[in-house]
Every structure is written in C-alpha cells, then in structure tokens.
Amino acid sequence: MKKTYDVAILGSGIGGTLLGSILAANGLDVLLLEQGMHPRFAIGESTVPETTVLLRLMAKRYGVPEIAHLSNFHAVRSHVSPACGVKRNFSFHHHEPGVPNDPRHTTQFMTLAPPFGPDIHYFRQDTDAYMLAVAARRGATVRQQTQIAEIVFDDDGVELATASGESFRARYVVDAGGMMAPLAKKFSLREDPCPLRTRSRTIFTHMTGVTPYDRIAAPRREHGLASPLSQGTLHHIFDGGWFWVIPFDNHPFSTNPLCSVGLTLDLAKHPEPDGTPEEEFWRIVSRYPTIARHLENARAIRPWTGTRRLQYSSTQIVGDRFCLLPHAAAFVDPLFSSGLTVTMSAINSIAARLIAAKTDGDFSGERFRYVETWTQKLYDYYDRLVSGGYIAFRDFALWNAWYRYWMICSLYGNAGVFEILGRWEASRDPAVFDLFETAPYRGLQGCDFEPLQELFDNACRVIESVPAGTAPADAAAQLLELLAESGLVPGPWKLSDPNQRWFGNLTLIPTIRLVAWGRYRSPEAVRRHYFVVGRSGGLVRDLGRIGAYEVGRAGTIVGGVLRDSLKLWNDDWFPAT
C-alpha cells in the first residue's frame, strides 16, 4: 500500500525547507519535492530585524534550534557558512545624472546590534542547502530533480504524479515554488492584470571585484552617517529606479569574494528593456559618476538575469488541502527586503495549523483562512510602501521624509516581536505565542497597530498626491509634520528633523533610552501593547540574558561582539584577503 505523507512541500528553497524542518520535528511525515538540485542560486539575500527575531522565536516555539542559527551573523558564520556577509545597516545614496553623489543626500537605518544582531547577507546556496539538510535530519523525505507533472485533489488528500512516472500521496500540499508555483498554474490563480501599484522590473547577477563603497565615497566627516557603508545593504537610488549592492566579503572572516548586484527600474520610466540585460545595466551605471566608480572593477561571474514586470498576485492563497507560501502567491519588489520576512510570518502561522491538523484531520481551507487574510494585508501594505518609495526617488528631500515611515513602522514591528520574545523568556508559557495572532501583533511592521496605521494611511495620501501635482518639497514638509504631530516617534530618534539622516541606533545605551521612552514617555496606546515585558522581569535583563547565551554559543567575543554592542562604527568593512 502506498505511503500517505501528512504534508508534501513543492520546492526546497529556504521557505519550504524551514517549514519542512518544523513539521518533521513535530511528528508529521513530510515529503519535500524539488525539481532542481542544491546548491543553487537564489535571490532574497538580505534580512531585516523582524526576520531574524522571527527565526529565533520559531526555533523556540517549534523546538528546532537549528533555525536560530540563521538568526544573526555570528550564529550563521559559526554554524551555517562563512560565505555570508554582515549587515549592520541599510544605506541609501541619492544620485543625479552626470554629477557625483552629494554626501548630504544619503540616509541610513541600523539593523540590530549584538547581542541579537547583526543581521545577515545570506549566501543563499549555502543557507538553503543547510536548511534542506536540517529538514532531512529531522525526518523529512527529500526528493531532488523531481518534476511534478500532475496534481489531483480528492476528498482524502492529494495525488502527485511526476514526469518520470512516480506518484506520491499526501493529506495536504504546500506550494513553495515561487513565481512558477505549480498550484497557481493548476488553479489559474494569477490575477491578470496584476492590480499592485508597484510596477518594476529588474536586472541582477553576482559579481567579483566590487570596490567597497567606503573607499570611493565621500569620507565619513562629509556624509555624517554612523555605520560603515560597506557593512550593510547599499541602495543607490535615482529618479526611475535603484541599484542594490549586497556584499558577502564585507568582514574579516569572509571566505566569499562575491557581491550580489542588481538594478530595479520603474516601468513608468523604463517600460521596455534597452538591449541585453548586461548592456542596459552598464548604460544606466554610466549616467551616475559615483556608481560608475563603485563598479568600475566589477565583473559578473554568472549569467545576467533580466525580467519583465516583477509583480504578480493571486486571487486565492489557501484552499481545501493546499496553501501557497507568500513567494508562490505574490511578489512586490525587493526595495525594503520584505520577502523573507513575509515568508517567515506565514510559515509561523501555517506550521501551527498543520501540526493541529495532524491530530484532528481538519485540512480545510477555512482553518488556513487567517494565513490568506494576513498575507494579502502584508502585500497591500508593502505595495503602498514601495510604490511610495518609487515616487520619492525623484527628489532627495521627498525620499528623506518618506523613508522615515518605513523606519517608524520597523520600530513598532520590531517592538512587537521583541515583546513576544521577552514574554516567552520571562514565562516559558506556550500561550505567549498566541500573541502572534492577536492585535496589534498580527502582521509585520506594526501594520495592525491602529494609531500607526492611521499615520501611514495619511502619509500615503501625501506621497500619492505628488504625481498629481503636489510639489515634492511641499509633500516632504507635510510628511515630516505628520510625524511630529503623531506622538509615536521616540524622542531619541528625531524622525521629524530632516537634518538627522540616520536612525535606529540599537547599541546598549541608546537601546536603554528607547526602552525608557517606551515604558514611561510614550503615548498610552504604545505603553499598553509594547514594552510591557518590563513588568515581568525587565526587558533589558531579558535582552542581556538571551544575548549572553547567544554570544557564548557563537563564541564570537573576539570577533567584535562586545565592541559592536557599544558603538556603530568600525573598520571591518574591507574584503578578506
């Protein structure tokens, strides 16, 4: 008699393998089917703090400590791969055609400092292969180079037939197949035309020989930013698009000389490819002298990829006995590194439901409706955020105002996951994880916190008025005024001051100041939901205890953990030699 798996997962990227690891570790029979072969190239290389804290929380919630090895740079380097890069910041440098970058036209947002950080530039062929091995070790059955030819649903489960004539049976199927998702094709789920506001296309590759930006940019005394430009995800932004530069060789321990480089273009201004992807890439590079200097020695080491429109969406994400992971359901744009975070958020909800369904047999679409609701809401939020970003690219003052909304939403998103983590550390009560589906902690970026959502909605109306004729300078002033009047901005962050161009210092002393603001000086609505963990033992104490464990486990004090918990600047950005 043919074996029936509890769950079949189509695709073995980081999302599919992470979900497979959780389910297998919790007693489900899991089948991972992959049409390709590891190791392999993948995009989605840059984490944000919500991603890494979610990984830490899922490791605790589901009893899979291997997941926590992906949750900060030092843990990745010690347990997964020395080929990944460090990410201490997001930096944005605004460019005008034909002139060098004005060092004052730069902004920066920090990621987590130790003990929780730094964040990571994932070298995906290593991180994905690691999670595949974890899934197999936890008991999942892995089949690579297996092409699914047909999927048939019935009342009791799903039959999956392969191109080679094999067949498998499962009670439930998760599509982790990305843009080419088999279930999206089978059920004709793609919306045509795609209704998302954002309209962009991209060109990308991996390169060697990318000069560290700190070597060719204006000196620190001129740009005034707090963290090394080469130790983060660097964005060169201009009217009509943006470049990403994601180095893997930006720390002394790197074994990887590569750098991920891409160019994403606004379809309103670059509707059709102009030559080959390589030709178009270098043609646009040549318009911006500072970018040209940055990339003058760079050489591609893999074929260039050029896309048509990046955006796609689906009419449905869950159904009876199936669901799509977020990247199989929809995609917006890589601008704010949201893809991995949305995926982790969905996996957290899907895993809990599948573990329950193993017991009671309820694999109905209704049980998973929450996943669809909140995945769609997250894509709606990021679509407005990113489309506003493309509008803001036309003028530095406008960008300088708009990106602060991403930062304040990040603040509350991070506060939410830290609230859950702190409560777990204080109580070790699994009921704490119910907060993930309780207002205002549902979703990401604080998008379920009503005062913040009202502020964001008002800001969207301002930024969206610019294409209709509002002057960028006037819109920028309105955006800053909304922030100042909201009461939601921590005093230490000075988000409404246009001359303050970097934010998010989460080293030890500024973190204590931020916690003090949240506990004692923030609006009542903030105090009611965030920083509450201080009443059950002290958030700072919890951070210290967890952090000491992490540092001891990773064994990285000699690598600068203590230094980086106290200061933002360092000289570790040069490539390893």
C-alpha positions as CSV (number, residue, x, y, z in Angstrom):
1,M,0.0,0.0,0.0
2,K,1.3,3.4,-1.0
3,K,2.5,5.6,1.9
4,T,0.5,8.8,2.6
5,Y,2.5,11.7,3.8
6,D,0.9,14.3,6.0
7,V,2.3,17.2,4.0
8,A,4.0,17.4,0.6
9,I,6.0,20.6,0.0
10,L,6.7,21.6,-3.6
11,G,10.0,23.5,-3.6
12,S,13.1,23.4,-1.4
13,G,14.1,27.0,-1.0
14,I,14.6,28.5,2.4
15,G,10.8,28.7,3.0
16,G,9.9,25.2,2.0
17,T,12.8,23.6,3.9
18,L,12.2,25.7,7.0
19,L,8.6,24.7,7.1
20,G,9.5,21.1,6.4
21,S,12.0,21.1,9.3
22,I,9.4,22.4,11.7
23,L,6.7,19.9,10.7
24,A,9.1,16.9,10.7
25,A,10.4,17.9,14.1
26,N,6.9,17.9,15.4
27,G,5.9,14.5,14.2
28,L,4.5,15.0,10.7
29,D,5.5,12.8,7.8
30,V,6.9,15.4,5.3
31,L,7.8,15.0,1.6
32,L,10.0,17.7,0.1
33,L,9.9,17.7,-3.7
34,E,12.4,19.8,-5.7
35,Q,12.6,20.0,-9.5
36,G,16.2,21.3,-9.3
37,M,19.2,20.5,-7.3
38,H,21.2,22.0,-4.4
39,P,23.4,24.0,-4.2
40,R,21.8,26.7,-6.3
41,F,21.5,30.4,-6.8
42,A,18.5,32.3,-5.3
43,I,17.6,35.9,-4.7
44,G,16.3,37.2,-1.4
45,E,19.6,37.6,0.3
46,S,19.1,40.4,2.8
47,T,17.5,40.1,6.2
48,V,15.8,42.7,8.4
49,P,15.5,42.6,12.2
50,E,11.9,41.3,12.1
51,T,13.1,38.3,10.0
52,T,15.9,37.4,12.4
53,V,13.8,37.7,15.6
54,L,11.0,35.7,14.0
55,L,13.5,33.0,13.2
56,R,14.6,33.0,16.8
57,L,11.0,32.8,18.0
58,M,10.1,29.9,15.7
59,A,13.2,28.0,16.8
60,K,11.8,28.3,20.4
61,R,8.2,27.8,19.6
62,Y,8.6,24.6,17.5
63,G,11.7,23.1,19.2
64,V,14.1,23.4,16.2
65,P,17.2,25.2,17.5
66,E,18.9,24.8,14.1
67,I,16.6,27.6,12.8
68,A,18.1,30.0,15.3
69,H,21.5,29.5,13.6
70,L,20.1,31.7,10.8
71,S,19.1,34.5,13.2
72,N,22.2,36.6,13.4
73,F,25.5,37.0,11.5
74,H,27.7,35.4,14.1
75,A,25.5,32.4,14.5
76,V,25.4,32.0,10.7
77,R,29.1,32.2,10.5
78,S,29.7,29.7,13.3
79,H,27.0,27.1,12.3
80,V,26.0,27.6,8.7
81,S,28.5,29.2,6.4
82,P,31.4,31.7,6.5
83,A,30.4,32.7,2.9
84,C,27.6,35.1,4.2
85,G,28.0,38.8,4.7
86,V,27.4,41.0,7.7
87,K,24.5,43.6,7.6
88,R,24.8,46.4,10.1
89,N,22.6,48.9,8.2
90,F,20.6,49.9,5.2
91,S,22.2,52.8,3.4
92,F,20.5,54.9,0.6
93,H,22.5,57.3,-1.6
94,H,20.6,59.5,-3.9
95,H,22.1,60.3,-7.3
96,E,21.5,62.8,-10.1
97,P,22.6,62.1,-13.7
98,G,26.1,63.4,-14.6
99,V,27.2,64.6,-11.2
100,P,28.9,62.8,-8.2
101,N,26.7,61.9,-5.3
102,D,26.2,64.7,-2.8
103,P,27.3,63.1,0.5
104,R,24.5,65.0,2.3
105,H,22.0,63.2,0.1
106,T,22.3,60.0,2.0
107,T,20.3,58.2,4.7
108,Q,20.9,55.2,6.9
109,F,18.9,52.9,9.1
110,M,20.6,50.5,11.5
111,T,19.9,46.8,12.0
112,L,20.2,45.1,15.3
113,A,23.4,45.4,17.3
114,P,24.7,42.5,19.4
115,P,23.5,40.5,21.2
116,F,20.7,40.0,18.8
117,G,22.4,41.2,15.7
118,P,24.0,41.9,13.3
119,D,21.7,41.0,10.5
120,I,22.9,38.9,7.6
121,H,23.5,38.9,3.9
122,Y,22.6,35.3,3.2
123,F,24.6,33.4,0.5
124,R,21.5,31.5,-0.4
125,Q,23.2,28.5,-2.0
126,D,24.7,27.8,1.4
127,T,21.8,28.8,3.7
128,D,19.2,26.9,1.6
129,A,21.3,23.8,1.4
130,Y,21.8,24.0,5.2
131,M,18.0,24.1,5.8
132,L,17.5,21.2,3.4
133,A,19.9,19.1,5.4
134,V,18.2,20.2,8.6
135,A,14.8,19.1,7.2
136,A,16.3,15.7,6.2
137,R,17.9,15.2,9.5
138,R,14.6,16.0,11.3
139,G,13.0,13.2,9.3
140,A,11.6,14.8,6.1
141,T,11.9,12.7,2.9
142,V,13.7,14.8,0.3
143,R,13.5,14.1,-3.5
144,Q,15.5,16.4,-5.7
145,Q,15.4,16.6,-9.5
146,T,11.7,15.5,-9.3
147,Q,9.4,17.3,-11.8
148,I,5.7,17.3,-10.8
149,A,3.6,16.6,-13.9
150,E,0.1,16.4,-12.4
151,I,-1.7,17.2,-9.1
152,V,-5.1,15.7,-8.3
153,F,-7.1,16.5,-5.3
154,D,-9.8,14.3,-3.8
155,D,-11.8,14.2,-0.5
156,D,-9.0,12.4,1.4
157,G,-5.8,14.0,0.0
158,V,-3.6,14.9,-2.9
159,E,-2.1,12.7,-5.6
160,L,1.2,14.0,-7.1
161,A,2.4,12.4,-10.3
162,T,6.0,13.0,-11.6
163,A,7.3,13.4,-15.1
164,S,9.2,10.1,-14.6
165,G,6.1,8.1,-13.8
166,E,6.3,8.0,-10.0
167,S,3.4,9.1,-7.8
168,F,3.1,10.3,-4.2
169,R,0.2,10.8,-1.9
170,A,-0.2,13.4,0.8
171,R,-3.0,14.7,3.0
172,Y,-2.0,18.3,2.3
173,V,0.2,20.2,-0.1
174,V,2.2,23.4,0.3
175,D,3.4,25.2,-2.8
176,A,6.8,26.8,-2.1
177,G,7.5,27.0,-5.8
178,G,7.9,30.8,-6.2
179,M,6.7,32.7,-9.3
180,M,6.3,29.4,-11.2
181,A,4.1,27.9,-8.5
182,P,2.5,24.6,-9.7
183,L,-0.7,25.2,-7.8
184,A,-1.1,28.8,-9.1
185,K,-0.9,27.3,-12.6
186,K,-3.2,24.4,-11.9
187,F,-6.0,26.6,-10.4
188,S,-5.3,29.7,-12.6
189,L,-4.8,31.8,-9.6
190,R,-2.7,34.6,-11.0
191,E,-4.5,38.0,-11.3
192,D,-4.3,39.4,-14.9
193,P,-3.6,42.2,-14.9
194,C,-1.8,42.3,-11.6
195,P,-3.5,45.1,-9.5
196,L,-0.5,46.0,-7.4
197,R,0.5,49.7,-7.6
198,T,4.2,49.0,-7.8
199,R,5.4,48.4,-11.4
200,S,9.1,47.5,-11.8
201,R,11.5,45.1,-13.5
202,T,15.0,44.1,-12.5
203,I,18.4,43.0,-13.8
204,F,20.8,41.1,-11.5
205,T,23.9,38.9,-11.1
206,H,26.7,38.1,-8.7
207,M,29.9,40.0,-9.2
208,T,33.5,39.9,-8.0
209,G,35.8,43.0,-7.8
210,V,33.2,45.3,-6.4
211,T,35.1,48.0,-4.6
212,P,34.0,48.6,-1.0
213,Y,31.9,51.8,-1.2
214,D,33.7,53.3,1.8
215,R,36.8,53.5,-0.4
216,I,35.3,55.6,-3.1
217,A,32.5,57.5,-1.3
218,A,32.9,60.9,0.4
219,P,34.7,60.5,3.8
220,R,32.6,60.0,6.9
221,R,33.1,63.6,8.0
222,E,31.1,64.6,4.9
223,H,28.3,62.1,4.7
224,G,27.9,62.0,8.5
225,L,26.4,58.5,8.7
226,A,27.0,56.3,11.7
227,S,27.8,52.9,10.3
228,P,30.3,51.7,7.6
229,L,28.6,51.9,4.2
230,S,30.1,48.6,3.1
231,Q,28.8,46.7,6.1
232,G,25.2,46.9,5.0
233,T,22.8,46.6,2.1
234,L,23.6,49.6,0.0
235,H,21.0,51.2,-2.2
236,H,21.9,53.7,-5.0
237,I,18.6,55.4,-5.7
238,F,17.7,57.8,-8.6
239,D,14.7,59.1,-10.3
240,G,13.4,56.0,-12.1
241,G,15.0,53.1,-10.1
242,W,17.6,51.8,-7.8
243,F,20.7,49.6,-7.5
244,W,21.3,47.1,-4.7
245,V,24.8,46.1,-3.6
246,I,24.9,43.2,-1.2
247,P,28.4,42.2,-0.4
248,F,29.4,38.8,1.1
249,D,33.1,39.8,1.6
250,N,32.5,42.7,4.0
251,H,34.0,41.3,7.1
252,P,37.5,39.9,8.1
253,F,36.2,36.3,8.3
254,S,34.7,36.1,4.9
255,T,35.6,33.2,2.6
256,N,33.4,34.5,-0.3
257,P,34.7,37.2,-2.7
258,L,31.3,37.7,-4.3
259,C,28.8,40.5,-4.2
260,S,25.1,40.5,-5.2
261,V,24.4,43.4,-7.5
262,G,21.1,44.4,-9.1
263,L,19.3,47.2,-10.8
264,T,15.5,47.6,-10.4
265,L,13.7,50.0,-12.8
266,D,10.4,51.8,-12.6
267,L,8.3,50.6,-15.6
268,A,6.7,54.1,-15.9
269,K,10.1,55.4,-16.9
270,H,11.8,52.3,-18.3
271,P,9.0,50.4,-19.8
272,E,11.0,48.1,-22.1
273,P,14.5,46.5,-21.9
274,D,17.0,48.6,-23.8
275,G,19.4,45.9,-25.3
276,T,20.6,42.9,-23.3
277,P,20.4,43.0,-19.5
278,E,24.1,43.5,-19.3
279,E,24.1,46.3,-21.8
280,E,21.2,48.1,-20.2
281,F,22.8,47.7,-16.7
282,W,26.1,49.3,-17.7
283,R,24.4,52.0,-19.8
284,I,22.5,53.2,-16.7
285,V,25.6,52.9,-14.5
286,S,27.4,55.2,-16.9
287,R,24.9,58.0,-16.1
288,Y,25.9,58.3,-12.5
289,P,29.6,59.0,-11.9
290,T,29.8,57.7,-8.3
291,I,28.1,54.5,-9.1
292,A,30.4,54.1,-12.1
293,R,33.4,54.4,-9.8
294,H,31.9,52.0,-7.4
295,L,31.5,49.3,-10.0
296,E,34.4,50.1,-12.4
297,N,36.3,46.9,-11.5
298,A,33.3,44.6,-11.1
299,R,32.9,41.5,-13.2
300,A,29.8,39.3,-13.4
301,I,30.5,35.6,-12.6
302,R,27.1,34.2,-13.6
303,P,24.8,34.9,-16.5
304,W,22.8,38.2,-16.2
305,T,19.1,37.9,-15.5
306,G,16.7,40.4,-16.8
307,T,13.0,40.3,-16.0
308,R,9.8,41.7,-17.3
309,R,7.4,43.1,-14.6
310,L,8.3,41.7,-11.2
311,Q,4.9,42.0,-9.7
312,Y,2.4,39.2,-9.6
313,S,-0.5,38.3,-7.3
314,S,-3.1,35.6,-6.8
315,T,-6.9,35.5,-6.3
316,Q,-6.5,32.8,-3.7
317,I,-3.7,31.6,-1.3
318,V,-5.4,28.8,0.6
319,G,-8.0,26.2,-0.3
320,D,-9.1,22.8,1.0
321,R,-5.9,20.7,1.4
322,F,-3.5,23.3,0.0
323,C,-1.8,26.7,0.5
324,L,0.8,28.8,-1.2
325,L,3.7,30.2,0.6
326,P,4.0,34.0,0.1
327,H,6.5,34.0,-2.7
328,A,4.4,31.5,-4.6
329,A,1.4,33.7,-4.1
330,A,2.6,37.2,-4.8
331,F,5.7,39.5,-5.1
332,V,6.1,43.2,-4.8
333,D,9.7,44.4,-5.1
334,P,13.0,43.9,-3.2
335,L,13.3,47.5,-2.1
336,F,12.7,47.1,1.6
337,S,13.9,43.5,1.9
338,S,10.4,42.3,2.8
339,G,10.3,38.9,1.0
340,L,11.9,36.7,3.7
341,T,10.0,38.4,6.5
342,V,6.6,37.9,4.9
343,T,7.6,34.3,4.2
344,M,8.6,33.7,7.9
345,S,5.5,35.3,9.2
346,A,3.3,33.0,7.0
347,I,5.3,29.9,7.9
348,N,4.8,30.6,11.6
349,S,1.0,30.6,11.1
350,I,0.9,27.7,8.6
351,A,3.1,25.4,10.8
352,A,0.8,25.8,13.9
353,R,-2.2,24.9,11.8
354,L,-0.7,21.9,10.1
355,I,0.5,20.5,13.5
356,A,-3.0,20.8,14.8
357,A,-4.5,19.3,11.6
358,K,-2.2,16.2,12.1
359,T,-4.3,15.5,15.2
360,D,-7.8,16.3,14.2
361,G,-7.7,15.8,10.4
362,D,-9.1,19.2,9.6
363,F,-7.2,20.4,6.5
364,S,-10.0,22.6,5.3
365,G,-9.4,26.0,3.7
366,E,-11.3,27.7,6.5
367,R,-8.7,26.6,9.0
368,F,-6.0,28.4,7.0
369,R,-8.0,31.5,6.0
370,Y,-6.1,33.6,8.5
371,V,-2.9,32.9,6.6
372,E,-4.5,34.2,3.4
373,T,-6.0,37.3,5.1
374,W,-2.8,38.4,6.6
375,T,-0.5,37.6,3.7
376,Q,-2.8,39.7,1.5
377,K,-2.8,42.5,4.0
378,L,1.0,42.4,4.2
379,Y,1.3,42.6,0.5
380,D,-1.1,45.5,0.3
381,Y,1.0,47.3,3.0
382,Y,4.3,46.7,1.3
383,D,2.9,47.7,-2.1
384,R,1.9,51.1,-0.8
385,L,5.3,51.5,1.0
386,V,7.3,50.5,-2.1
387,S,5.2,52.4,-4.7
388,G,5.6,55.5,-2.4
389,G,9.4,54.9,-2.5
390,Y,9.5,55.0,-6.3
391,I,7.6,58.3,-6.2
392,A,10.1,59.6,-3.6
393,F,13.1,58.7,-5.7
394,R,12.6,61.8,-7.8
395,D,13.7,64.2,-5.1
396,F,16.1,63.7,-2.1
397,A,14.1,65.8,0.3
398,L,11.0,63.8,-0.5
399,W,12.9,60.5,-0.1
400,N,14.4,61.8,3.2
401,A,10.9,62.3,4.5
402,W,9.2,59.1,3.1
403,Y,11.8,56.5,4.2
404,R,11.1,57.6,7.8
405,Y,7.7,55.9,7.6
406,W,9.4,52.6,6.9
407,M,11.6,53.2,9.9
408,I,8.8,54.0,12.3
409,C,6.8,51.0,11.1
410,S,10.0,48.9,11.5
411,L,10.3,50.2,15.1
412,Y,6.9,49.0,16.0
413,G,7.2,45.8,14.1
414,N,10.4,45.0,15.9
415,A,8.9,46.1,19.3
416,G,6.1,43.6,18.7
417,V,8.3,40.5,18.1
418,F,10.6,41.5,20.9
419,E,7.5,41.8,23.2
420,I,6.6,38.2,22.3
421,L,10.2,37.1,22.8
422,G,10.5,38.9,26.1
423,R,7.3,37.4,27.4
424,W,8.4,33.9,26.4
425,E,11.7,34.3,28.1
426,A,10.0,35.6,31.3
427,S,7.3,32.9,31.5
428,R,8.2,30.0,29.1
429,D,4.4,29.7,28.7
430,P,3.5,28.5,25.1
431,A,0.3,30.5,25.3
432,V,2.5,33.6,24.7
433,F,2.7,32.5,21.1
434,D,-1.0,33.2,20.7
435,L,0.0,36.9,20.6
436,F,1.2,36.3,17.0
437,E,-2.5,36.3,16.0
438,T,-3.7,39.0,18.4
439,A,-3.9,42.7,17.7
440,P,-1.7,44.6,17.4
441,Y,1.0,41.9,16.9
442,R,-0.5,40.4,13.8
443,G,1.2,41.1,10.6
444,L,4.5,42.9,10.3
445,Q,5.8,46.5,10.6
446,G,3.2,47.4,13.1
447,C,0.6,47.3,10.4
448,D,-2.1,46.1,12.9
449,F,-1.4,48.9,15.4
450,E,-4.3,51.3,14.7
451,P,-2.6,54.7,15.6
452,L,0.4,53.7,13.4
453,Q,-1.8,52.5,10.5
454,E,-3.7,55.8,10.6
455,L,-0.4,57.7,10.4
456,F,0.7,55.6,7.5
457,D,-2.6,56.0,5.6
458,N,-2.3,59.8,5.9
459,A,1.3,59.6,4.7
460,C,0.3,57.5,1.7
461,R,-2.2,60.1,0.7
462,V,0.5,62.8,0.8
463,I,3.1,60.8,-1.2
464,E,0.5,59.7,-3.7
465,S,-0.5,63.3,-4.4
466,V,2.9,64.1,-5.8
467,P,2.3,62.5,-9.3
468,A,-1.0,64.5,-9.4
469,G,0.9,67.8,-9.0
470,T,1.9,68.4,-5.3
471,A,5.4,69.8,-5.2
472,P,7.9,67.3,-3.7
473,A,9.1,70.0,-1.2
474,D,5.6,70.6,0.0
475,A,4.9,66.9,0.3
476,A,8.1,66.4,2.2
477,A,7.2,69.1,4.7
478,Q,3.7,67.6,5.2
479,L,5.2,64.1,5.8
480,L,7.6,65.5,8.5
481,E,4.8,67.4,10.1
482,L,2.6,64.3,10.3
483,L,5.4,62.5,12.1
484,A,5.9,65.4,14.5
485,E,2.2,65.6,15.4
486,S,1.7,61.8,15.8
487,G,3.2,61.3,19.2
488,L,4.5,57.9,18.0
489,V,8.1,59.0,17.4
490,P,10.6,58.2,20.1
491,G,12.3,61.4,21.3
492,P,15.8,60.0,20.9
493,W,15.2,59.2,17.2
494,K,14.4,62.7,16.0
495,L,12.4,61.4,13.0
496,S,10.8,64.7,12.2
497,D,14.2,66.5,11.9
498,P,15.2,66.5,8.2
499,N,18.9,67.2,9.2
500,Q,19.0,63.9,11.1
501,R,19.7,61.4,8.3
502,W,20.5,58.2,10.2
503,F,18.4,56.3,12.8
504,G,17.9,53.2,14.8
505,N,21.0,53.1,17.0
506,L,20.4,49.9,18.9
507,T,23.7,49.7,20.8
508,L,23.4,49.3,24.5
509,I,22.9,52.9,25.8
510,P,20.6,54.1,23.0
511,T,18.5,50.9,23.5
512,I,18.1,51.6,27.2
513,R,16.9,55.2,26.3
514,L,14.5,53.8,23.8
515,V,13.1,51.3,26.3
516,A,12.8,54.1,28.9
517,W,10.8,56.2,26.3
518,G,8.5,53.3,25.6
519,R,7.9,52.5,29.2
520,Y,7.5,55.9,30.6
521,R,7.1,58.7,28.0
522,S,5.3,57.1,25.0
523,P,1.5,57.5,24.4
524,E,-0.8,55.3,26.4
525,A,-1.6,53.2,23.4
526,V,2.1,52.3,23.0
527,R,2.6,51.5,26.7
528,R,-0.4,49.3,26.7
529,H,0.9,47.0,24.0
530,Y,4.7,47.4,23.7
531,F,7.5,47.4,26.3
532,V,5.1,45.6,28.7
533,V,7.5,42.9,29.3
534,G,9.4,45.2,31.7
535,R,6.6,44.4,34.3
536,S,7.6,40.7,34.3
537,G,11.3,40.9,35.0
538,G,12.6,43.7,32.8
539,L,13.2,43.8,29.1
540,V,16.8,44.9,29.5
541,R,17.5,42.0,31.8
542,D,15.9,39.6,29.4
543,L,17.9,41.0,26.5
544,G,21.1,40.6,28.5
545,R,20.4,37.0,29.5
546,I,19.4,35.9,26.0
547,G,22.3,37.8,24.5
548,A,24.9,36.3,26.9
549,Y,23.7,32.9,25.8
550,E,24.0,33.7,22.2
551,V,27.4,35.2,22.5
552,G,28.6,32.2,24.4
553,R,27.1,29.8,21.9
554,A,28.6,31.5,18.9
555,G,32.0,32.0,20.6
556,T,32.5,35.4,18.9
557,I,33.5,37.8,21.5
558,V,37.0,38.1,19.8
559,G,35.2,39.0,16.6
560,G,33.9,42.3,18.0
561,V,30.6,41.4,19.6
562,L,31.4,43.4,22.7
563,R,32.7,46.4,20.7
564,D,29.7,46.4,18.4
565,S,27.2,46.3,21.3
566,L,28.6,49.7,22.3
567,K,29.5,51.5,19.1
568,L,28.3,51.7,15.5
569,W,31.5,52.5,13.5
570,N,34.3,50.0,12.8
571,D,36.9,49.4,10.2
572,D,36.0,45.8,9.4
573,W,34.4,46.5,6.1
574,F,37.4,45.7,3.9
575,P,37.3,42.4,1.9
576,A,39.1,39.5,3.4
577,T,42.4,38.7,1.6
